Each structure stands twice: as C-alpha cells, then as structure tokens.
Amino acid sequence: MTAPEIVVEAKAPLAQIDFKFVVLLRLFCDLLGKTRLVSEQLRAVSLDTAKAVELVQNLTECLTKLCLTDDFTDCLFEQAEAQSRDCDIEIIFSDTVRRSRKNLQKVKQLSCFGDSWSAQ
C-alpha cells in the first residue's frame, strides 16, 4: 500500500465517529471502570462471602444513584462535548440523543437491576 492509501484507510473509520459515539464511549468508560474495580476485588482469594455481598450492594447503590441524578447526565454530556471539541467532532444531537434527553424522567423510572427493565 502507498502512503496516500494508508491515510485514506485510516480516515475512513474516523469519519464514522459522531457525537453519539463519544457520549456512549464516555458512559461505558465510567460504568465499566466502576464495575472493573469490584470485579477485581471479587476475584481476590481472601475475599469472604459477606464482603462480596457488600461490594455488589455498594456497586448497585452507586449505579442506581447515577441513574437518578441529573448531575451525572450533565457531567457526561459536558465531558463528551469537551472531548468532541478536542477531536474536531461536530457536536450534533441526533434524534435518538434528543429523544433520550427529553424522556430522561421516564428512563429514570425504570429499574435496571432486575431480570428485565420494568417501570417502578
């Protein structure tokens, strides 16, 4: 491959990255970071069952609080906007992002820690 072909090939995936992708990336980075810490602790040989239950309960509480606070959503979008500006990604709210922000109250009423999503 020649140098111009490599540049074109490298830019193709970059063109697919939009603001929605950046928002989801920030969201999953935060959530997976929190669950990773608990996962590592749960794999410790010296961990007893009571401590494991406590760790999982604390994680569940933490994630539930995140779901119920506007601060988390605001912070998430601020971070995504800053990262998008740094990477020259156009900050356009697609219909799906607008819809999810508009229906945030409805989403907050859902329980995401049961066997399925159900209204509370």
C-alpha positions as CSV (number, residue, x, y, z in Angstrom):
1,M,0.0,0.0,0.0
2,T,1.1,3.5,-0.7
3,A,1.1,6.3,1.8
4,P,-2.0,8.0,0.4
5,E,-3.9,4.7,0.5
6,I,-3.0,4.3,4.2
7,V,-4.1,7.8,5.0
8,V,-7.5,7.2,3.3
9,E,-7.9,3.8,5.0
10,A,-7.1,5.4,8.4
11,K,-9.6,8.3,7.9
12,A,-12.5,6.1,6.9
13,P,-13.3,4.8,10.4
14,L,-12.7,8.2,11.9
15,A,-15.5,9.6,9.7
16,Q,-17.9,7.2,11.4
17,I,-17.3,8.6,14.8
18,D,-20.0,11.1,15.8
19,F,-21.1,12.8,19.0
20,K,-23.5,10.0,19.9
21,F,-20.5,7.6,19.8
22,V,-18.5,9.9,22.1
23,V,-21.3,10.1,24.6
24,L,-21.7,6.3,24.7
25,L,-17.9,5.9,24.9
26,R,-17.8,8.3,28.0
27,L,-20.8,6.4,29.5
28,F,-19.3,2.9,29.1
29,C,-15.9,4.1,30.2
30,D,-17.4,5.3,33.5
31,L,-19.6,2.3,34.1
32,L,-17.0,-0.3,33.2
33,G,-14.4,1.5,35.3
34,K,-16.7,1.2,38.4
35,T,-17.5,-2.5,37.7
36,R,-13.9,-3.4,36.9
37,L,-12.8,-2.3,40.4
38,V,-15.5,-4.5,42.0
39,S,-14.7,-7.4,39.6
40,E,-11.0,-7.3,40.6
41,Q,-11.9,-7.3,44.3
42,L,-14.4,-10.2,43.9
43,R,-11.6,-12.3,42.3
44,A,-9.4,-11.9,45.4
45,V,-8.7,-15.3,47.1
46,S,-9.0,-13.8,50.6
47,L,-12.5,-12.4,50.0
48,D,-15.3,-13.8,52.1
49,T,-18.9,-14.1,51.1
50,A,-20.2,-11.3,53.3
51,K,-17.6,-8.8,51.9
52,A,-18.6,-9.9,48.3
53,V,-22.2,-9.2,49.0
54,E,-21.3,-5.8,50.4
55,L,-19.2,-5.0,47.4
56,V,-22.1,-5.9,45.0
57,Q,-24.6,-4.0,47.0
58,N,-22.4,-0.9,47.1
59,L,-21.9,-1.1,43.3
60,T,-25.7,-1.5,42.8
61,E,-26.4,1.6,45.0
62,C,-23.7,3.6,43.2
63,L,-25.1,2.8,39.7
64,T,-28.7,3.4,40.9
65,K,-27.7,6.9,42.2
66,L,-26.0,7.6,38.9
67,C,-29.2,6.7,37.1
68,L,-31.3,9.0,39.3
69,T,-29.2,12.2,39.3
70,D,-29.2,14.9,36.7
71,D,-25.6,15.8,37.7
72,F,-24.3,12.6,36.1
73,T,-26.1,13.2,32.9
74,D,-25.0,16.8,32.7
75,C,-21.4,15.9,33.5
76,L,-21.5,13.1,31.0
77,F,-22.6,15.4,28.2
78,E,-20.1,18.1,29.3
79,Q,-17.2,15.6,29.1
80,A,-18.5,14.3,25.7
81,E,-18.7,17.8,24.3
82,A,-15.2,18.7,25.5
83,Q,-13.8,15.5,24.1
84,S,-15.6,16.1,20.8
85,R,-14.3,19.6,20.5
86,D,-10.7,18.3,21.2
87,C,-11.1,15.8,18.5
88,D,-12.9,18.1,16.0
89,I,-16.0,16.0,16.1
90,E,-19.2,18.0,15.3
91,I,-21.5,18.3,18.3
92,I,-24.8,17.4,16.8
93,F,-27.6,15.9,18.8
94,S,-29.2,13.2,16.7
95,D,-32.9,12.4,17.1
96,T,-32.0,9.4,19.4
97,V,-29.9,11.5,21.7
98,R,-32.6,14.3,21.8
99,R,-35.3,11.8,22.5
100,S,-33.4,10.2,25.3
101,R,-32.7,13.5,27.0
102,K,-36.3,14.5,26.5
103,N,-37.5,11.3,28.1
104,L,-34.9,11.3,30.9
105,Q,-37.6,11.3,33.6
106,K,-39.3,8.3,32.0
107,V,-36.0,6.4,31.9
108,K,-35.2,7.3,35.5
109,Q,-38.4,5.5,36.5
110,L,-37.1,2.2,35.1
111,S,-35.4,-0.3,37.2
112,C,-32.3,-1.6,35.5
113,F,-31.2,-4.1,38.2
114,G,-34.0,-6.7,37.9
115,D,-34.3,-9.5,35.5
116,S,-35.8,-7.1,33.0
117,W,-36.5,-3.4,32.6
118,S,-39.7,-2.6,34.5
119,A,-41.4,0.6,35.5
120,Q,-41.4,1.3,39.2
